[in-house]
């Protein structure tokens, strides 16, 4: 059985909407109380409070704060678990020290099991029934429907959403995405979002540039917002009504760009998976590629390049391909970029020659082969996967068996331990590739 998530938009009545906001406030207050309890206990008494201690205190807590008796007990436990996760991430060096949350930054709460709520739907619209709250109409359509296991109630941009975790049969999941046993190699770029080849045909998918197309409008709204009274919480200055109105327009424009990019990614990755069960691409460190530009003459150029990289959504494309390949038990293969050098290698004679970023056409000085640069890179990756690239064979360590639902997270230690790991040089073995991600 596999777990998948389906999200539906909720349309509560005026009365139910007020109750939802009240429950959201109670969960926010419980979160802040749990954070305060941990901080106070450690600072004053030197004692660390665990999740189980706070969970066992919930009955006594509800005797004092009687308004919490109407809330599902497992939902309260899930809120305490959020606090525990926040402190765990801090101690592992993965996040900042937990802070108190305002109602603006507390999105909702969780039902960790199938208690306290019921869903009346077969995956296409329906109703959601929440204990002590009421029945809420919901709109949306899940790609697959299964047995509901857990529920997240989320308040975002003034709207309510229900995110339902579904348990789906593996056979149904595999048959949901018709695919052929083809192999395709893709190269991700800024001008052409996807350059692909399957050995017989080639193709290019132009980058849609959603962020660039809305950049001028975003600048106009930013200029208009600067002319209005902005909030200052330290000086206790409230935002003006006109500032709030302009800020809502900025948020709406940013959401539109994000939705357009997400829709583009899902459409293109679905098209790729529909004819191929094996996808080969190069190993990209998107976070490092789009790192903040250092001081220098070309700072503006680097800033513009970072914006173009993020506008394409290279990381989103790779994550979507991995997730959809896992549904059909496919393979996601990453070519070691520093070893193979796809953009500098000729797919016909294997001759390597450095190119600058402005050279968009591959012209081999050795054999005269001419091809669009990104397509030539994809051809090199396909040859590497088929073990036809002289001197550079396929390493099974580079093959990501996407049958697993989610990648396992590497455990991290304290900040001191992380510093030691960063100072260590990567130890290479036969077949390994010296890349930043190979450090363990």
Legacy VTK file of the C-alpha trace (Angstrom):
# vtk DataFile Version 3.0
C-alpha trace
ASCII
DATASET POLYDATA
POINTS 440 float
0.000 0.000 0.000
1.215 3.479 -0.902
0.342 6.834 0.650
-0.685 9.764 -1.521
-2.142 13.181 -0.721
-5.251 14.819 -2.162
-6.074 18.495 -1.560
-9.581 19.976 -1.672
-10.796 23.529 -1.216
-13.327 24.028 1.572
-16.388 26.268 1.436
-17.566 26.689 5.051
-20.613 28.671 6.062
-20.182 31.885 8.006
-20.839 30.121 11.309
-18.499 27.207 10.577
-15.814 29.619 9.343
-15.816 31.371 12.733
-15.463 28.013 14.514
-12.554 27.034 12.262
-10.726 30.261 13.107
-11.411 29.672 16.819
-9.926 26.153 16.680
-6.942 27.479 14.759
-6.335 30.049 17.498
-6.524 27.384 20.211
-3.963 25.206 18.439
-1.692 28.228 18.028
-1.926 29.015 21.746
-1.152 25.388 22.636
1.892 25.447 20.366
3.204 28.614 22.014
2.492 27.215 25.494
4.453 24.046 24.692
7.410 26.073 23.399
7.313 28.294 26.503
7.186 25.231 28.764
10.333 23.758 27.196
12.256 27.035 27.285
11.291 27.874 30.883
11.977 24.368 32.173
15.472 24.324 30.705
16.468 27.889 31.653
15.177 27.827 35.244
15.584 24.183 36.236
18.020 22.770 33.663
15.519 20.057 32.757
14.656 18.993 29.220
10.964 18.360 28.572
10.122 15.557 26.142
7.115 15.130 23.900
5.703 12.309 26.040
5.803 14.447 29.186
3.831 17.205 27.484
1.419 14.677 26.009
0.735 13.139 29.431
-0.035 16.603 30.803
-2.854 17.193 28.314
-5.669 15.846 30.598
-4.636 18.199 33.420
-4.195 21.009 30.930
-7.760 20.562 29.671
-9.099 20.583 33.250
-7.724 24.118 33.647
-8.375 25.337 30.103
-11.803 23.844 29.576
-12.185 25.291 26.058
-9.761 22.627 24.811
-12.158 19.817 25.715
-14.057 20.337 22.449
-10.920 19.641 20.379
-9.957 16.141 19.337
-7.281 14.779 21.684
-5.170 13.323 18.869
-5.215 16.684 17.090
-3.811 18.265 20.264
-1.113 15.581 20.394
-0.224 16.344 16.773
0.262 20.019 17.701
2.640 19.006 20.490
4.434 16.772 17.997
5.029 19.833 15.804
6.846 21.441 18.717
8.929 18.307 19.208
9.855 18.208 15.499
10.882 21.887 15.626
13.281 21.266 18.533
14.629 18.088 16.925
15.434 19.994 13.724
17.226 22.664 15.757
19.373 20.163 17.676
20.300 18.403 14.400
21.374 21.698 12.844
18.586 21.650 10.264
16.586 24.670 11.445
16.520 27.770 13.625
15.566 27.839 17.293
11.770 27.451 17.644
9.930 30.738 18.099
6.487 31.737 19.257
4.038 31.917 16.361
1.474 34.599 15.655
-1.893 33.707 14.175
-0.662 35.004 10.788
2.038 32.329 10.665
0.054 29.410 12.043
-1.694 27.767 9.120
-3.816 25.058 10.756
-3.832 21.722 12.535
-3.633 17.974 11.907
-5.783 14.910 12.541
-3.085 12.163 12.595
-5.558 9.271 12.305
-9.075 8.578 11.081
-10.799 9.865 14.226
-12.642 13.114 14.767
-13.492 13.531 11.085
-15.186 11.839 8.158
-15.017 12.462 4.445
-18.040 11.837 2.232
-16.505 11.643 -1.221
-15.215 9.284 -3.876
-12.443 11.655 -4.931
-14.599 14.144 -6.868
-15.973 16.973 -4.661
-18.008 15.934 -1.603
-18.350 16.925 2.046
-16.030 16.936 5.036
-17.438 16.336 8.511
-15.397 17.573 11.477
-16.355 16.694 15.039
-17.469 19.703 17.144
-17.214 21.916 14.032
-19.751 20.752 11.461
-20.126 19.686 7.867
-18.206 21.570 5.168
-18.634 21.431 1.430
-15.415 20.751 -0.464
-14.453 21.073 -4.107
-11.643 19.322 -5.939
-10.704 16.101 -7.652
-8.085 13.581 -6.578
-6.230 11.695 -9.281
-6.622 8.481 -7.260
-8.872 7.696 -4.332
-8.256 5.234 -1.523
-8.769 4.793 2.197
-8.437 8.097 4.157
-5.768 7.890 6.848
-5.023 11.428 8.081
-6.118 15.019 7.518
-4.542 18.480 7.561
-6.759 21.564 7.842
-4.901 24.489 6.270
-5.760 28.196 6.135
-3.878 29.901 3.333
-4.433 33.248 1.585
-7.820 33.665 3.277
-9.124 30.262 2.122
-9.537 26.914 3.849
-8.159 23.663 2.413
-8.374 19.992 3.399
-5.280 17.924 2.633
-6.190 14.244 2.956
-3.629 11.432 3.128
-4.944 8.393 1.251
-3.829 4.769 1.362
-3.870 3.431 -2.210
-3.357 -0.080 -3.491
-0.044 -0.587 -5.302
-1.698 -2.244 -8.308
-4.111 0.654 -8.745
-1.229 3.112 -8.402
0.886 1.360 -11.037
-1.989 1.122 -13.519
-2.909 4.785 -13.042
-0.041 5.995 -15.231
0.058 4.187 -18.600
3.685 4.102 -19.702
5.867 2.398 -22.290
9.241 0.800 -21.639
11.193 3.557 -23.326
14.378 5.342 -22.285
14.826 9.086 -22.580
17.631 11.475 -21.679
16.823 15.063 -20.778
18.954 18.149 -20.268
17.588 21.045 -18.200
18.437 24.629 -19.099
17.332 28.258 -18.945
16.562 29.045 -22.602
15.134 25.602 -23.322
13.631 24.170 -20.167
13.916 20.580 -21.419
16.036 19.180 -24.262
15.339 15.477 -24.820
16.375 12.562 -26.965
15.473 8.880 -27.062
18.119 7.862 -29.579
15.816 8.258 -32.579
14.058 11.585 -32.063
15.069 14.875 -30.460
13.042 17.759 -29.113
13.100 21.042 -27.232
10.651 22.541 -24.741
11.036 26.291 -24.474
11.232 27.812 -21.007
7.883 29.547 -20.329
9.490 32.358 -18.218
6.476 32.969 -16.002
8.451 35.069 -13.526
10.031 37.194 -16.248
6.670 37.911 -17.861
5.244 39.199 -14.563
8.392 41.052 -13.472
7.296 44.473 -14.741
3.921 44.241 -13.006
5.647 43.115 -9.804
7.960 46.145 -9.914
5.001 48.489 -10.345
3.207 46.979 -7.354
6.389 47.140 -5.269
6.810 50.814 -6.100
3.167 51.496 -5.231
3.534 49.646 -1.916
6.565 51.708 -0.903
4.466 54.874 -1.179
2.044 53.653 1.463
2.347 53.241 5.218
3.995 49.907 5.935
3.623 48.109 9.290
6.355 48.367 11.907
5.823 45.955 14.777
8.666 47.332 16.889
7.277 50.881 16.711
3.678 49.563 16.929
2.697 51.131 13.615
-0.157 49.448 11.806
-0.274 49.064 8.055
-2.616 51.347 6.166
-5.634 49.973 4.328
-4.105 50.897 0.953
-0.843 49.097 1.852
-2.789 45.915 2.706
-4.686 46.131 -0.559
-1.467 46.443 -2.586
0.160 43.622 -0.613
-2.767 41.353 -1.478
-2.226 42.157 -5.156
1.473 41.240 -4.840
0.606 37.957 -3.136
-1.986 37.145 -5.783
0.523 37.769 -8.586
3.156 35.574 -6.911
0.622 32.771 -6.402
-0.329 32.962 -10.073
3.318 32.586 -11.132
3.818 29.634 -8.759
0.646 27.909 -10.004
1.639 28.431 -13.645
5.075 26.927 -13.031
3.621 23.964 -11.145
1.116 23.300 -13.924
3.884 23.453 -16.549
6.057 21.013 -14.573
3.243 18.475 -14.139
2.192 18.612 -17.786
5.719 18.144 -19.158
6.751 15.430 -16.677
3.523 13.511 -17.333
4.240 13.668 -21.069
7.750 12.309 -20.476
6.583 9.465 -18.222
3.766 8.457 -20.591
6.262 7.055 -23.101
9.277 6.189 -20.950
9.940 4.169 -17.814
13.618 5.210 -17.580
14.714 8.848 -17.402
18.366 9.868 -17.576
19.507 13.348 -16.610
22.594 15.024 -15.214
23.270 15.505 -11.536
22.555 19.164 -10.731
23.160 21.007 -7.477
20.405 23.592 -7.997
20.924 25.133 -4.568
24.592 25.797 -5.287
23.931 26.822 -8.889
21.551 29.530 -7.693
23.643 30.654 -4.707
23.792 34.359 -3.951
26.239 36.224 -6.139
29.485 37.360 -4.580
30.725 40.922 -4.767
32.315 41.735 -8.077
31.825 43.184 -11.534
29.472 40.422 -12.687
27.167 40.419 -9.673
24.163 41.625 -11.681
24.730 38.985 -14.353
24.887 36.231 -11.719
21.717 37.553 -10.101
19.925 37.421 -13.447
21.183 33.873 -14.077
19.936 32.761 -10.648
16.510 34.194 -11.425
16.363 32.317 -14.737
17.412 29.029 -13.100
14.738 29.323 -10.428
12.141 30.459 -12.972
12.475 27.173 -14.879
11.999 25.076 -11.736
14.736 22.509 -12.379
14.439 21.030 -8.902
10.659 20.754 -9.266
11.048 18.913 -12.580
13.459 16.370 -11.088
11.289 15.810 -8.002
8.163 15.366 -10.130
9.925 12.849 -12.364
11.111 10.844 -9.354
7.637 10.799 -7.802
5.880 9.745 -11.005
8.490 7.120 -11.829
7.916 5.615 -8.394
4.278 4.997 -9.367
5.309 2.779 -12.303
8.426 1.244 -10.679
10.624 3.114 -13.127
14.252 4.227 -12.932
15.616 7.727 -12.467
19.311 7.877 -13.407
21.606 10.822 -12.695
24.748 11.132 -14.787
27.831 12.274 -12.813
28.305 15.686 -14.406
31.907 16.300 -13.342
33.018 12.925 -14.632
31.127 12.694 -17.916
30.947 16.441 -18.773
27.924 16.141 -21.129
28.018 19.716 -22.430
31.721 19.460 -23.360
31.703 15.973 -24.917
30.910 15.182 -28.539
28.322 12.366 -28.801
29.853 11.100 -32.062
33.610 10.980 -31.480
33.714 11.524 -27.654
36.109 14.448 -28.115
35.935 16.922 -25.216
36.295 20.656 -25.638
35.294 23.451 -23.274
32.433 25.741 -24.231
31.235 29.024 -22.799
27.594 29.546 -21.841
26.947 31.751 -24.873
27.840 28.920 -27.292
24.405 27.404 -27.897
25.447 25.164 -30.819
27.752 22.165 -30.505
30.296 22.116 -33.336
32.959 19.442 -32.927
36.399 20.514 -34.190
37.421 16.858 -34.403
34.634 15.223 -36.448
32.548 18.217 -37.489
29.311 17.024 -35.820
26.862 19.908 -35.395
23.890 19.856 -33.050
21.980 22.079 -30.651
24.078 22.189 -27.480
21.477 20.865 -25.024
20.374 18.058 -27.336
24.021 17.034 -27.776
24.347 16.898 -23.984
21.264 14.679 -23.780
22.749 12.377 -26.454
25.946 12.045 -24.397
23.926 11.119 -21.289
21.963 8.499 -23.226
25.230 6.982 -24.515
26.612 6.908 -20.970
23.527 5.095 -19.696
23.695 2.512 -22.498
27.415 2.007 -21.671
28.484 3.160 -25.144
30.634 6.060 -23.985
34.276 5.007 -24.222
36.108 5.110 -20.920
33.019 6.113 -18.937
30.717 3.261 -18.012
27.452 3.303 -16.119
27.809 3.063 -12.339
24.930 1.337 -10.581
25.382 3.718 -7.649
24.068 6.518 -9.884
20.773 4.715 -10.526
17.915 5.871 -8.313
15.423 3.041 -7.889
12.305 5.182 -7.611
10.126 2.364 -6.306
10.379 3.930 -2.854
7.772 6.555 -2.053
10.082 9.131 -0.524
13.856 9.487 -0.265
15.424 8.731 3.091
16.823 11.758 4.885
20.403 11.582 6.068
20.705 12.068 9.799
22.553 15.155 10.937
24.357 15.826 14.184
25.254 18.987 16.055
26.608 22.125 14.408
30.107 21.082 15.527
29.741 17.713 13.810
28.398 19.365 10.661
31.419 21.656 10.616
33.773 18.688 10.818
31.998 16.996 7.897
32.304 20.123 5.760
36.054 20.342 6.455
36.660 16.737 5.435
37.713 16.059 1.847
35.553 13.516 0.003
37.127 10.062 -0.023
36.951 8.596 -3.541
36.682 4.927 -4.377
36.579 3.142 -7.703
33.451 4.164 -9.542
32.628 7.098 -7.246
32.375 10.631 -8.488
33.865 13.663 -6.784
30.804 15.854 -6.391
29.569 17.955 -3.468
26.731 15.510 -2.872
29.087 12.527 -2.479
30.302 13.700 0.931
28.839 11.599 3.707
LINES 1 441
440 0 1 2 3 4 5 6 7 8 9 10 11 12 13 14 15 16 17 18 19 20 21 22 23 24 25 26 27 28 29 30 31 32 33 34 35 36 37 38 39 40 41 42 43 44 45 46 47 48 49 50 51 52 53 54 55 56 57 58 59 60 61 62 63 64 65 66 67 68 69 70 71 72 73 74 75 76 77 78 79 80 81 82 83 84 85 86 87 88 89 90 91 92 93 94 95 96 97 98 99 100 101 102 103 104 105 106 107 108 109 110 111 112 113 114 115 116 117 118 119 120 121 122 123 124 125 126 127 128 129 130 131 132 133 134 135 136 137 138 139 140 141 142 143 144 145 146 147 148 149 150 151 152 153 154 155 156 157 158 159 160 161 162 163 164 165 166 167 168 169 170 171 172 173 174 175 176 177 178 179 180 181 182 183 184 185 186 187 188 189 190 191 192 193 194 195 196 197 198 199 200 201 202 203 204 205 206 207 208 209 210 211 212 213 214 215 216 217 218 219 220 221 222 223 224 225 226 227 228 229 230 231 232 233 234 235 236 237 238 239 240 241 242 243 244 245 246 247 248 249 250 251 252 253 254 255 256 257 258 259 260 261 262 263 264 265 266 267 268 269 270 271 272 273 274 275 276 277 278 279 280 281 282 283 284 285 286 287 288 289 290 291 292 293 294 295 296 297 298 299 300 301 302 303 304 305 306 307 308 309 310 311 312 313 314 315 316 317 318 319 320 321 322 323 324 325 326 327 328 329 330 331 332 333 334 335 336 337 338 339 340 341 342 343 344 345 346 347 348 349 350 351 352 353 354 355 356 357 358 359 360 361 362 363 364 365 366 367 368 369 370 371 372 373 374 375 376 377 378 379 380 381 382 383 384 385 386 387 388 389 390 391 392 393 394 395 396 397 398 399 400 401 402 403 404 405 406 407 408 409 410 411 412 413 414 415 416 417 418 419 420 421 422 423 424 425 426 427 428 429 430 431 432 433 434 435 436 437 438 439
